[in-house]
Amino acid sequence: GDVFRPPATSPMILSVSVGTGAQIATAFFLVLLCAVLRLVNPMKKGQALTAIVILYVLSGTVSGYVSSRIYKFCGASDWKANTLATAVAFPGLLVG
């Protein structure tokens, strides 16, 4: 019964946090997969860092999908704010 009940307070924070976590996890596992398949040479630091940044940016689609699904599940309707918050949450914390 109460396991799949949406949160009563701030579904925005929940969806943005889970979406950002999914983006970081996806980028992490893709970088590990590339290293295991020897697509990235760990001795060339510039190549590894470039791969990390590119895969982080490309995994932003995973972040947007997960965040929007959780936000919609919670019954919220301000999807534009959710999209913006998901896009700038983690980079905003690092830069700002």
Buried (B, 14 or more C-beta within 10 A) or exposed (E): EEEEEEEEEEBBEBBBBBBBBBBBBBBBEBBEEBBEEEEBEEEEEEEBEEBBEEBBEEBBEBBBBBBBEBBBBBEBEEEEEBBEBBBEBBEEEEEE
